[in-house]
Amino acid sequence: LALCYNNVQVFRGVVKMRRGLIAKVMDRTKTMADVYGAFYDFSCMLKAKIDKNDPNASKTLNRLEAIQNVCRDSGVLHKRKPYVNDEAKSTPYMLQIVMVVLLLAIVFVYLGANRVMEY
């Protein structure tokens, strides 16, 4: 539902969850705490997508806040791993690694070109 809400691609073609996210959800929903965590994470995704100009925005926000309150009141949210935030944390590290590799490649090419010119 979080993928389809306010997504134009729904009308243009097929909207699919990534296989990695499906695997995380299936692997990490073993206990009731995990289920509450999944509902909480995906309700946060939906909440971020709500257009304030939508006539049903207030009703949708109220329903999502009710879901989040039930999840918080369960008292088990601290016992689960997030589904969505893991990817956001790993992206900057991967970008840094790629940048370092590119920088090293440029340095080696530059040094190799200078050695050829010296001979």
C-alpha positions in Angstrom: 0.0 0.0 0.0 2.9 2.4 0.8 4.2 1.9 -2.7 0.9 2.5 -4.4 -0.3 5.5 -2.5 0.1 8.7 -4.4 2.1 6.9 -7.1 1.4 7.8 -10.7 3.1 4.6 -11.9 0.0 2.7 -10.6 -1.9 3.9 -13.7 1.0 3.4 -16.1 2.1 -0.1 -15.3 2.9 -2.6 -12.6 4.2 -1.4 -9.3 6.2 -4.0 -7.5 8.0 -4.2 -4.1 11.7 -4.8 -4.5 12.7 -8.4 -3.8 15.1 -7.4 -1.1 12.4 -5.5 0.8 10.0 -8.5 0.4 12.7 -10.7 1.8 13.3 -8.4 4.8 9.6 -8.2 5.6 9.2 -12.0 5.4 12.4 -12.7 7.4 11.8 -10.1 10.1 8.1 -10.7 10.9 8.4 -13.7 13.2 6.9 -12.2 16.4 4.1 -9.7 17.2 6.7 -7.1 17.9 7.9 -7.5 14.3 4.4 -7.1 13.0 3.9 -3.9 15.0 7.2 -2.7 13.7 6.3 -3.4 10.0 3.0 -1.6 10.4 4.7 1.4 12.1 7.5 1.7 9.4 5.1 1.4 6.5 2.6 3.9 8.1 5.5 6.3 8.4 6.2 5.9 4.6 2.5 6.5 3.8 2.4 9.6 6.1 5.3 11.2 4.2 3.5 10.7 0.9 0.2 12.5 1.9 -0.6 15.6 -0.2 -1.9 18.3 2.2 -4.1 19.6 -0.7 -5.9 16.3 -0.9 -9.5 16.5 0.4 -9.0 13.2 2.3 -5.7 14.1 3.7 -7.0 14.8 7.3 -8.9 11.5 7.3 -5.8 9.6 6.1 -3.5 11.3 8.6 -5.9 10.5 11.4 -6.0 6.8 10.4 -2.2 6.6 10.1 -1.8 8.3 13.5 -4.2 5.8 15.0 -2.1 3.0 13.5 1.1 4.5 14.8 -0.4 5.1 18.3 -1.5 1.4 18.5 2.0 0.4 17.5 3.6 2.7 20.1 1.2 1.7 22.8 2.1 -1.9 22.3 5.5 -1.2 23.9 7.4 -3.5 21.6 8.7 -1.1 18.9 12.2 -1.0 20.5 12.5 -4.7 20.0 12.5 -4.8 16.2 14.7 -3.9 13.3 13.5 -1.2 10.9 12.6 -2.3 7.4 13.1 0.9 5.5 15.9 2.8 7.2 18.7 0.2 6.7 18.9 1.1 3.0 19.2 4.8 3.7 22.1 4.2 6.1 24.1 2.0 3.7 23.8 4.3 0.6 26.3 7.0 1.7 28.9 4.4 2.6 28.6 2.7 -0.8 28.8 6.1 -2.4 32.0 6.9 -0.4 33.6 3.6 -1.5 32.8 4.2 -5.1 34.2 7.7 -4.9 37.5 6.4 -3.4 37.8 3.7 -6.0 37.3 6.3 -8.8 39.8 8.7 -7.2 42.4 5.9 -7.0 41.8 4.9 -10.6 42.3 8.5 -11.7 45.5 8.8 -9.7 46.9 5.6 -11.2 46.0 6.7 -14.8 47.7 10.1 -14.1 50.8 8.5 -12.7 51.0 6.0 -15.5 50.7 8.8 -18.1 53.5 10.7 -16.4 55.9 7.7 -16.4 55.3 7.2 -20.1 56.2 10.9 -20.8 59.4 10.6 -18.7 60.9 7.8 -20.9 
